[in-house]
Amino acid sequence: MQRRPALLAACLAALAIRPAAARDNDDQERARAALAAGEIRPLAEILAEIERRYIGRVIEVDLDREDGRWVYELKLLPPSGRVFELEVDAATAAVLRSKGPAQERR
């Protein structure tokens, strides 16, 4: 009888993992579709532009739809070690908002 709670816990854990993987696949499909439709620029272009403009290494990227437009949310780690965030228009690469100690290149 004690094996049932362990089996139930294992099944619940497996179910909890599946939605996250499915959500990641959905995000990738949405990004591919937006790129194919010409609604966004390739991430490599956006990253190259951001790395030319800001000091730091991109450590996280997320693509979301906000107020009718695609927005890349980026986290950068500069040499200071203090993470800062940028929101970038995915179609134009224009920086919409920054949060934290952003260090622009001169």
C-alpha distances in whole Angstrom, upper triangle without the diagonal:
4,5,6,8,10,10,12,14,15,16,18,20,21,22,24,26,27,29,31,32,33,35,37,38,39,41,43,44,45,47,48,49,51,53,54,55,57,56,55,56,54,52,54,57,56,55,58,60,58,58,62,62,59,58,55,52,50,46,45,46,45,46,46,48,50,53,53,54,52,51,50,48,49,48,51,51,54,55,55,51,51,49,51,50,53,52,55,56,54,57,60,59,60,58,57,56,55,53,53,56,57,60,62,64,68
4,5,6,7,9,11,12,13,15,16,18,19,21,22,24,26,28,29,30,32,33,35,36,38,39,41,42,44,45,47,48,50,51,53,54,56,54,53,54,52,50,52,55,54,52,55,57,55,55,59,59,56,56,52,49,47,44,42,43,42,44,44,47,48,51,52,52,50,49,48,46,46,45,48,48,51,52,52,48,48,46,48,48,50,50,52,54,52,56,58,56,58,56,55,53,52,50,50,53,54,57,59,61,65
4,6,5,6,9,10,11,12,14,15,17,18,20,21,23,25,27,28,29,31,32,34,35,37,38,39,41,43,44,45,47,49,50,51,53,52,51,52,50,48,49,53,51,50,53,55,53,53,57,57,55,54,50,47,45,42,40,41,40,42,42,45,47,50,50,50,48,47,46,44,45,44,46,46,50,51,51,47,47,45,47,46,49,49,51,52,50,53,56,54,56,54,53,52,51,49,49,52,53,55,58,59,63
4,5,5,6,8,10,10,12,14,15,16,18,20,21,23,25,26,27,29,31,32,33,35,37,38,39,41,42,44,45,47,48,50,52,50,49,51,49,47,49,52,50,49,52,54,52,53,56,56,54,54,50,47,45,41,39,40,39,41,41,43,45,47,48,48,46,46,44,43,44,43,46,46,49,51,51,47,47,45,46,45,47,47,49,50,49,52,55,53,55,53,52,51,50,48,49,51,52,55,57,59,63
4,5,5,6,9,10,10,12,14,15,16,18,20,22,23,25,26,28,29,31,32,34,36,37,38,40,41,43,44,46,47,48,50,48,47,49,47,45,47,50,48,47,51,52,50,50,54,54,52,51,47,45,42,39,37,38,37,39,39,41,42,45,46,46,44,43,42,41,41,40,43,43,47,48,48,44,44,42,43,43,45,45,47,48,47,50,53,51,52,50,49,48,47,45,46,48,49,52,54,56,60
4,5,5,6,9,10,11,12,14,15,17,19,21,22,23,25,27,28,29,31,32,34,35,37,38,40,41,43,44,46,47,49,47,46,47,45,43,45,48,46,45,48,50,48,48,52,52,50,49,45,42,40,37,35,36,35,37,38,40,42,45,46,45,43,42,41,39,40,39,41,41,45,46,46,42,42,40,42,41,43,43,45,47,45,49,51,49,51,49,48,47,46,44,44,47,48,50,52,54,58
4,5,5,6,9,10,11,12,14,16,17,19,21,22,23,25,27,28,29,31,32,33,35,37,38,39,41,43,44,45,47,46,45,46,44,42,44,47,46,45,48,50,48,48,52,52,50,49,46,43,40,37,35,36,35,37,37,39,41,44,44,44,42,42,40,39,40,39,41,42,45,47,47,43,43,41,43,42,44,43,45,46,45,48,50,49,50,49,48,47,46,45,45,48,48,51,53,55,59
4,5,5,6,9,10,11,12,14,16,18,19,21,22,23,25,26,28,30,31,32,34,36,37,38,40,41,43,44,46,44,43,45,43,41,43,46,45,44,47,49,47,47,51,51,49,48,45,42,40,36,34,35,33,35,35,37,39,41,42,42,40,40,39,37,38,38,40,41,45,46,46,42,42,40,41,40,42,41,43,44,43,46,49,47,49,47,46,45,45,43,44,46,47,50,52,54,58
4,5,5,6,9,10,10,13,15,16,18,19,21,22,24,25,26,28,30,31,32,34,36,37,38,40,41,43,44,43,41,43,41,39,41,44,42,41,45,46,44,44,48,48,46,45,42,39,37,33,31,32,31,33,33,35,37,40,41,41,38,38,36,35,35,35,37,38,41,43,43,39,38,36,38,37,39,39,41,42,41,44,47,45,46,45,44,42,42,40,40,43,44,46,49,51,54
4,5,5,6,9,10,11,13,15,16,17,19,21,22,23,25,27,28,29,31,32,34,35,37,38,40,41,43,41,40,41,39,37,39,42,41,40,43,45,43,43,47,47,45,44,41,38,35,32,30,31,30,32,32,35,37,40,40,40,37,37,35,34,34,34,36,37,40,42,42,38,38,36,38,37,39,38,40,41,40,43,46,44,46,44,43,42,41,40,40,43,43,46,48,50,53
4,5,5,6,9,10,11,13,15,16,17,19,21,22,23,25,26,27,29,31,32,33,35,37,38,39,41,40,39,40,38,36,39,42,40,39,43,45,43,43,47,47,45,45,41,38,36,33,30,31,29,31,31,33,35,38,38,38,36,36,35,34,34,34,37,38,41,43,43,40,39,37,38,37,39,38,40,41,39,42,45,43,45,44,43,42,41,40,41,44,44,47,48,50,54
4,5,5,6,9,10,12,13,15,16,17,19,21,22,24,25,26,28,30,31,32,34,36,37,38,40,38,37,39,37,35,37,40,39,38,41,43,41,42,45,45,43,43,40,37,34,31,28,29,27,29,29,31,33,35,36,36,34,34,33,31,32,32,35,36,39,41,41,38,37,35,36,34,36,35,37,38,37,40,43,41,43,41,40,39,39,37,38,41,41,44,46,48,52
4,5,5,6,9,11,12,13,15,16,17,19,21,22,24,25,27,28,30,31,32,34,35,37,39,37,36,37,35,33,35,38,36,35,39,40,38,39,42,43,40,40,36,34,31,28,26,26,25,27,27,30,32,35,35,35,33,32,31,29,30,29,32,33,36,38,38,34,34,32,33,32,34,33,35,36,35,38,41,39,41,39,38,37,37,35,36,38,39,41,43,45,49
4,5,5,6,9,11,11,13,15,16,17,19,21,22,23,25,26,27,29,31,32,33,35,37,35,34,35,33,31,34,37,35,34,38,40,38,38,42,42,40,40,37,34,31,28,26,26,25,26,27,29,31,35,35,34,32,31,30,29,30,30,32,33,37,39,39,36,35,33,34,33,34,33,35,36,34,37,40,38,40,39,38,38,37,36,37,39,40,42,44,45,49
4,5,5,7,9,10,11,13,15,16,17,19,21,22,23,25,26,27,29,31,32,33,35,34,33,34,33,31,33,36,35,34,38,39,38,38,42,42,40,41,37,34,31,28,26,26,24,25,25,27,29,32,32,32,30,30,29,28,29,29,32,34,37,40,40,36,36,33,34,32,33,32,34,35,33,36,39,37,39,38,37,36,36,35,36,39,39,42,44,46,49
4,6,6,7,9,11,12,13,15,16,18,20,21,22,24,25,27,28,30,31,32,34,32,31,33,31,29,31,34,33,32,35,37,35,36,39,39,37,37,34,31,28,25,23,23,21,23,23,25,27,30,30,30,28,27,26,25,26,26,29,30,34,36,37,33,32,29,30,29,30,29,31,32,31,34,36,35,37,35,34,33,33,32,33,36,36,39,40,43,46
4,6,6,7,9,10,11,13,15,16,17,19,20,22,23,25,26,28,29,31,32,31,29,30,29,26,29,32,30,29,33,35,33,33,37,37,35,35,32,29,26,23,21,21,19,21,22,24,27,30,30,29,27,26,25,24,25,25,27,28,32,34,35,31,31,28,29,27,29,28,30,31,29,32,35,33,35,34,33,32,32,31,32,35,35,37,39,40,44
4,5,5,6,9,10,11,12,14,16,17,18,20,21,23,24,26,27,29,30,29,28,29,28,26,28,31,30,30,33,35,33,34,38,38,36,37,33,30,27,24,22,21,20,21,21,23,26,29,29,28,26,26,25,24,25,26,29,30,34,36,37,34,33,30,31,29,30,29,30,30,28,31,34,33,35,34,33,33,33,32,34,36,36,38,40,42,45
4,5,5,6,9,10,10,12,14,15,16,18,20,21,22,24,25,26,28,27,26,28,26,25,27,30,29,28,32,33,32,33,36,36,35,35,32,29,26,24,20,20,17,18,18,20,22,25,25,25,23,23,22,22,23,24,27,29,33,36,36,33,32,29,29,27,27,26,27,28,26,29,32,31,32,31,31,30,30,30,32,34,34,37,38,40,44
4,5,5,6,9,10,11,12,14,15,17,18,20,21,23,24,26,27,25,24,25,24,22,24,27,26,25,29,30,28,29,33,33,31,32,29,26,22,20,17,16,14,16,16,19,21,24,25,24,21,21,20,19,20,21,24,25,29,32,32,29,28,25,25,23,24,23,25,25,24,27,29,28,30,29,28,28,28,27,28,31,31,33,35,37,40
4,5,5,6,9,10,11,12,14,15,17,18,20,21,23,24,26,25,23,24,23,21,23,26,25,24,28,30,28,29,33,33,32,32,29,26,23,20,17,17,15,16,17,20,23,26,26,25,22,22,20,20,21,22,25,26,30,32,33,30,30,26,27,25,25,24,25,26,24,26,29,28,30,29,29,29,29,29,30,33,32,34,35,37,40
4,5,5,6,9,10,11,12,14,15,16,18,20,21,22,24,23,22,24,22,21,24,27,25,25,29,30,29,30,34,34,33,34,31,28,24,22,19,18,16,16,16,18,21,24,24,23,21,21,20,21,22,23,26,28,32,35,36,33,32,28,29,26,26,25,25,25,23,26,29,28,30,30,29,29,30,30,32,34,33,36,37,38,42
4,5,5,6,9,10,10,12,14,15,16,18,20,21,23,21,20,22,20,19,22,24,23,23,27,28,27,28,31,31,30,31,29,26,22,20,17,15,13,13,13,15,18,21,20,20,17,18,17,17,19,20,24,26,30,33,33,30,29,26,25,23,23,21,22,22,20,23,26,25,27,26,26,26,26,26,28,31,30,33,34,35,39
4,5,5,6,9,10,11,12,14,15,17,18,20,21,20,18,20,18,16,19,22,20,20,24,25,24,25,28,29,28,29,26,23,19,17,14,13,11,11,12,15,18,22,21,20,17,17,15,16,17,18,21,23,27,30,31,28,27,24,24,21,21,20,20,21,18,21,24,23,25,25,25,25,25,25,27,29,28,31,31,33,36
4,5,5,6,9,10,11,12,14,15,16,18,20,19,18,19,18,17,19,22,21,21,24,26,25,27,30,31,30,31,28,25,22,20,17,15,13,13,14,16,20,23,22,20,17,18,17,18,19,21,24,26,30,33,34,31,31,27,27,24,24,22,22,22,19,22,25,24,27,27,26,27,28,28,30,32,31,33,33,35,38
4,5,5,6,9,10,10,12,14,15,16,18,17,16,19,17,17,20,22,21,22,25,26,26,27,30,31,30,31,29,26,22,21,18,15,13,12,12,13,17,20,18,18,15,16,16,17,19,21,25,27,31,34,35,32,31,27,27,24,23,21,21,20,18,20,23,23,25,25,25,26,27,27,30,32,31,33,33,35,38
4,5,5,6,9,10,11,12,14,15,17,15,14,16,15,14,17,19,18,18,22,23,22,24,27,27,26,28,25,23,19,18,14,12,9,8,9,11,14,18,16,15,12,13,12,14,15,18,21,24,27,30,31,29,28,24,23,20,19,17,17,17,14,17,20,19,22,22,21,22,23,24,26,29,27,29,30,31,35
4,5,5,6,9,10,11,12,14,15,14,13,14,13,12,15,17,16,17,20,22,21,23,26,26,26,27,25,22,19,18,15,12,10,9,11,13,17,20,18,17,13,14,13,15,16,19,21,24,27,30,32,29,29,25,24,21,20,19,18,18,15,17,20,19,22,22,23,24,24,26,28,30,28,30,30,31,34
4,5,5,6,9,10,10,12,14,14,13,15,14,14,17,19,19,20,23,24,24,26,28,29,29,31,28,26,22,21,18,15,13,11,13,14,17,20,18,17,14,16,15,17,19,22,25,28,31,34,35,33,32,28,27,24,23,21,20,19,16,17,21,21,23,24,24,26,27,28,31,33,31,33,32,34,37
4,5,5,6,9,10,10,12,11,11,13,13,13,17,18,17,19,22,22,22,25,27,27,27,29,28,25,21,21,18,15,12,9,9,10,14,16,14,13,10,13,13,15,18,21,24,27,30,33,34,32,31,27,26,22,21,18,17,16,13,14,18,18,21,22,21,23,24,26,29,31,29,31,31,32,35
4,5,5,6,9,10,11,9,8,10,9,10,13,14,14,15,18,19,19,21,23,24,24,26,24,22,18,19,16,12,10,7,9,10,14,17,15,12,9,11,11,13,15,18,21,24,27,30,32,30,29,25,23,20,18,16,15,14,10,12,15,15,18,19,19,21,22,24,27,29,26,28,28,29,32
4,5,5,6,9,10,10,9,11,9,11,13,15,15,17,19,20,21,23,25,26,26,28,27,24,21,21,18,15,14,11,13,14,17,20,17,15,12,14,14,17,18,21,23,27,29,32,34,32,32,28,27,24,22,19,18,16,13,13,17,17,20,22,22,24,26,28,30,32,29,31,30,31,34
4,5,5,6,9,9,9,12,12,13,16,17,17,19,22,22,23,25,27,28,29,31,29,27,24,24,21,17,15,12,13,13,16,18,15,14,12,15,15,18,20,24,26,29,32,35,37,35,34,30,29,25,23,21,19,17,13,13,17,18,21,23,23,25,27,29,32,34,31,33,32,33,36
4,5,5,6,5,6,9,10,12,15,15,15,17,19,20,20,23,24,25,26,28,27,25,22,23,20,16,14,10,11,10,14,15,12,10,8,11,12,16,18,22,24,27,30,33,35,33,32,28,26,23,20,17,15,13,10,10,13,15,17,19,19,22,24,26,29,31,28,30,29,30,33
4,5,5,6,5,6,7,9,12,12,12,15,17,17,19,21,22,23,24,27,26,24,21,22,19,16,15,12,13,13,16,18,15,13,10,13,13,16,18,21,23,27,29,32,34,32,31,28,26,23,20,18,15,13,10,9,13,14,17,19,20,22,24,26,29,31,28,29,28,28,31
4,5,8,8,10,10,13,15,15,16,18,20,21,22,24,25,27,28,30,29,27,24,25,23,19,18,15,16,16,19,20,17,15,13,16,16,20,22,25,27,30,32,36,38,36,35,32,30,27,24,22,19,17,13,12,16,17,20,22,23,26,28,30,33,34,31,33,31,32,34
4,5,8,10,12,15,17,16,17,20,21,21,23,26,27,27,29,31,31,29,26,27,24,21,19,15,16,15,17,18,15,13,12,15,17,20,22,26,28,31,34,37,39,37,36,32,30,27,24,21,19,16,13,11,15,17,19,22,22,25,27,30,33,35,32,33,32,32,35
4,6,7,9,13,15,14,14,17,19,18,20,23,23,24,26,29,28,27,24,25,23,19,18,15,16,15,17,18,15,12,11,14,15,19,21,24,26,29,31,35,36,35,34,31,28,25,22,19,16,13,10,8,11,14,16,19,20,23,25,28,31,32,29,30,29,29,31
4,7,10,12,15,14,13,17,18,18,19,22,23,23,24,27,27,25,22,24,21,17,16,12,12,11,13,14,11,8,8,11,12,16,18,22,24,28,30,33,35,33,32,28,26,22,19,16,14,10,8,6,10,12,14,17,17,20,22,25,28,30,27,29,27,28,30
4,7,8,11,10,10,13,15,14,15,18,19,19,21,24,23,22,19,20,18,14,13,10,11,11,13,15,12,9,7,9,10,13,15,19,21,24,26,30,31,30,29,25,23,19,16,14,11,8,5,4,8,9,12,14,15,18,20,23,25,27,24,25,24,25,27
4,6,8,7,7,10,12,11,13,15,16,17,19,22,21,20,17,19,17,14,14,12,14,14,16,18,16,12,10,11,10,14,15,18,19,23,24,28,29,29,28,24,22,19,16,14,11,9,6,5,7,8,11,14,15,18,20,23,25,26,23,24,22,22,25
4,5,5,7,9,10,11,13,15,16,17,19,21,20,18,15,17,16,13,13,11,14,16,18,20,18,15,12,12,11,14,14,17,18,21,23,26,28,27,27,24,22,19,17,15,13,12,8,9,11,10,14,16,18,20,21,23,25,26,23,24,22,22,25
4,5,5,6,9,10,10,12,14,15,16,18,17,14,12,13,12,9,10,10,13,15,17,20,19,15,12,11,9,11,11,14,15,18,20,23,25,24,23,20,19,16,14,13,11,11,8,10,11,10,13,14,16,18,18,20,22,23,20,21,20,20,23
4,6,5,6,9,10,10,12,14,15,17,16,13,11,14,13,11,13,13,17,19,21,24,22,19,16,15,12,14,13,15,15,18,19,22,24,24,24,21,19,18,16,16,13,14,11,13,13,11,15,16,18,20,20,22,23,23,20,21,19,19,22
4,5,5,6,9,10,11,13,14,17,16,15,13,16,16,13,15,14,17,19,20,23,21,18,15,14,12,15,14,16,16,19,20,23,25,25,24,22,20,18,15,15,12,12,10,11,10,9,12,14,17,19,19,22,23,23,20,20,18,18,20
4,6,5,6,9,10,11,12,15,14,13,11,14,13,11,12,12,15,16,18,20,19,15,13,11,9,11,10,13,13,16,18,21,23,22,22,19,17,14,12,11,8,9,8,9,9,6,9,10,13,15,15,18,20,20,17,17,15,16,19
4,5,5,6,8,10,10,12,11,10,8,11,11,10,12,13,16,18,20,22,22,18,15,13,10,11,9,11,11,13,15,18,20,19,19,16,15,13,11,12,10,12,11,13,12,9,12,12,15,16,15,17,18,18,15,15,14,14,18
4,6,5,6,9,10,12,12,11,10,14,14,13,16,16,19,22,23,25,25,21,18,16,13,15,13,14,13,15,15,18,21,21,21,18,17,16,14,15,13,14,13,14,13,10,13,14,17,18,17,20,20,20,16,16,14,13,16
4,5,5,6,9,11,12,12,12,15,16,14,16,16,19,21,21,23,23,19,17,15,13,14,12,14,13,16,16,19,21,21,21,18,16,15,13,13,11,12,12,13,11,8,10,11,14,16,15,18,19,18,15,14,12,12,14
4,5,5,6,9,9,10,9,12,13,12,14,15,18,20,20,22,22,19,16,14,11,12,9,11,10,12,12,16,17,18,17,15,13,12,9,11,9,12,12,14,12,8,10,9,12,13,12,15,15,15,11,11,9,10,13
4,5,5,7,7,7,8,12,13,13,16,18,20,23,23,26,26,22,20,17,14,14,11,12,9,11,11,13,16,16,16,14,13,13,12,14,13,15,15,17,15,12,13,13,16,16,15,16,16,15,12,11,9,9,12
4,6,8,10,11,12,16,17,17,20,20,23,25,25,27,27,24,21,19,16,17,14,15,13,14,13,15,18,19,19,17,16,16,14,16,14,16,16,18,15,12,13,13,17,17,16,18,18,17,13,11,9,7,10
4,7,10,11,12,16,17,17,19,20,22,24,24,25,26,22,21,18,16,16,13,14,12,14,12,15,17,18,17,16,14,14,12,14,12,15,16,17,15,11,11,10,14,14,13,15,16,14,10,9,6,5,8
4,6,9,10,13,15,15,18,19,22,24,23,26,27,23,21,18,15,15,12,11,9,10,9,11,13,14,13,12,10,11,10,13,13,16,17,19,17,13,13,11,14,14,11,13,13,11,7,6,4,5,9
4,7,10,13,15,16,19,21,24,26,26,29,30,26,24,21,18,17,13,12,8,8,6,8,10,11,12,11,11,12,12,16,16,19,20,22,20,17,17,15,18,16,14,14,13,11,8,6,6,6,10
4,7,9,12,14,17,20,22,25,25,28,29,26,23,20,17,15,11,9,6,5,4,6,9,9,10,9,9,11,12,15,16,19,20,22,21,17,18,16,18,17,14,14,13,11,9,8,9,10,13
4,6,9,11,15,18,21,24,25,28,28,25,22,19,15,14,10,8,5,5,6,9,11,10,11,10,10,11,12,15,16,19,19,21,21,17,18,16,19,18,15,15,14,14,12,11,12,13,17
4,6,8,11,14,17,20,21,24,25,22,19,15,12,10,7,6,4,6,9,12,14,12,12,10,10,9,10,12,13,16,15,19,18,15,16,15,17,16,14,14,14,14,12,13,14,15,18
4,7,11,14,17,20,21,25,26,23,20,16,13,11,8,6,6,7,10,13,14,12,12,9,10,10,12,14,15,18,17,21,21,18,19,17,19,17,15,15,15,15,14,15,17,18,22
4,7,10,13,17,18,22,22,20,16,14,10,8,6,5,7,9,13,16,17,14,14,10,11,9,11,12,13,16,15,19,19,16,18,16,17,16,14,14,15,16,15,17,18,20,24
4,7,10,14,15,19,19,16,13,10,7,6,5,7,9,12,15,19,20,18,17,13,12,10,10,10,10,13,12,15,16,14,16,14,15,15,14,15,16,18,16,18,19,20,24
4,6,10,12,16,16,14,10,8,6,5,7,9,12,15,19,22,23,20,19,15,14,11,11,10,10,12,11,14,16,14,16,14,15,14,15,15,17,20,18,21,21,23,27
4,7,10,13,13,10,7,6,5,6,9,12,15,18,21,25,26,24,22,18,17,13,12,10,10,10,8,11,14,13,14,14,14,15,16,17,20,22,20,22,22,24,28
4,6,10,10,8,6,5,7,8,11,14,17,21,24,27,28,26,24,20,18,14,13,10,10,10,9,12,15,14,15,15,13,14,16,17,20,23,21,24,24,27,30
4,7,6,5,5,6,9,10,14,17,21,24,27,30,31,29,27,23,21,17,15,12,12,10,10,12,14,15,15,15,13,15,17,19,22,25,23,26,26,28,31
4,5,5,6,7,10,11,15,17,21,24,27,30,30,29,26,23,20,16,14,11,11,10,11,13,14,15,14,14,11,13,16,17,21,24,22,25,25,28,30
4,6,8,9,13,14,18,21,24,27,29,33,33,32,29,26,23,19,17,13,13,11,13,14,15,16,15,15,12,14,17,19,23,26,24,27,27,30,32
4,7,10,13,15,19,22,25,29,31,35,35,33,31,27,25,21,18,14,14,11,12,12,14,16,15,16,14,16,20,22,25,28,26,29,28,31,33
4,6,10,13,16,19,22,26,28,32,32,31,28,25,22,18,15,12,10,7,8,8,11,12,12,13,11,14,17,20,23,26,23,26,25,27,29
4,7,10,13,17,19,23,25,29,30,28,26,23,20,16,14,10,9,6,5,7,10,10,12,12,11,14,16,19,22,24,22,24,23,25,28
4,6,9,13,16,19,22,25,26,25,22,19,16,12,10,6,6,5,5,8,10,9,10,10,9,10,13,15,18,20,18,21,20,22,25
4,6,10,12,16,18,22,23,22,20,16,14,10,8,6,5,6,6,9,11,9,10,9,10,11,12,14,16,18,16,18,18,20,23
4,7,10,14,16,20,20,19,17,13,11,7,6,5,6,9,9,13,14,11,12,10,10,9,10,11,13,16,14,17,17,20,23
4,6,10,13,16,17,15,14,10,8,6,5,6,8,11,11,15,15,12,13,10,11,11,9,10,12,14,12,14,15,17,20
4,7,10,13,14,12,10,7,6,4,6,9,11,15,15,18,18,15,16,13,14,12,10,9,10,11,10,13,14,16,20
4,6,10,11,9,9,6,5,6,8,11,13,16,17,20,19,16,16,13,15,13,11,10,10,10,8,10,12,14,17
4,7,8,6,6,5,7,9,11,15,16,20,20,24,23,19,20,17,19,16,13,12,11,10,9,10,12,14,18
4,5,6,7,7,8,11,13,16,18,21,22,25,24,20,20,17,19,17,14,13,11,9,8,8,10,11,15
4,5,8,10,11,15,17,20,21,25,26,29,27,23,24,21,23,21,17,17,14,11,11,10,12,13,16
4,6,8,11,14,17,20,22,26,27,30,28,25,24,21,23,20,17,15,12,9,10,10,13,14,17
4,6,9,13,16,19,21,25,26,29,28,24,24,21,23,20,16,14,11,10,11,12,15,16,19
4,6,10,13,17,19,23,24,28,27,23,22,19,20,17,13,11,8,7,9,10,14,16,19
4,7,10,14,16,20,21,24,24,20,20,16,17,15,11,9,7,7,8,11,14,16,19
4,7,10,13,17,18,21,21,17,16,13,14,11,7,6,4,6,6,9,12,15,18
4,7,10,13,15,18,18,14,14,10,11,8,6,5,6,9,8,11,13,16,19
4,6,10,12,15,14,11,10,7,7,6,4,6,9,11,9,11,12,15,18
4,7,9,12,12,9,9,6,5,5,6,9,12,14,12,15,15,18,20
4,6,9,8,6,6,4,5,7,9,12,15,16,14,16,15,17,20
4,6,6,5,5,6,7,10,12,15,18,20,17,19,18,20,22
4,6,6,8,9,10,13,15,18,20,22,19,21,20,21,24
4,6,8,11,12,15,17,21,23,25,22,23,21,23,25
4,5,9,10,14,16,20,22,23,20,21,19,20,21
4,6,9,12,13,17,19,20,16,17,15,16,19
4,6,9,11,15,18,18,15,16,14,16,18
4,6,7,11,14,15,12,13,12,14,17
4,7,11,14,15,13,16,15,18,20
4,7,10,12,11,14,14,17,19
4,7,9,7,11,11,15,17
4,7,7,11,13,17,19
4,6,9,12,16,18
4,6,10,13,15
4,6,10,13
4,7,9
4,6
4
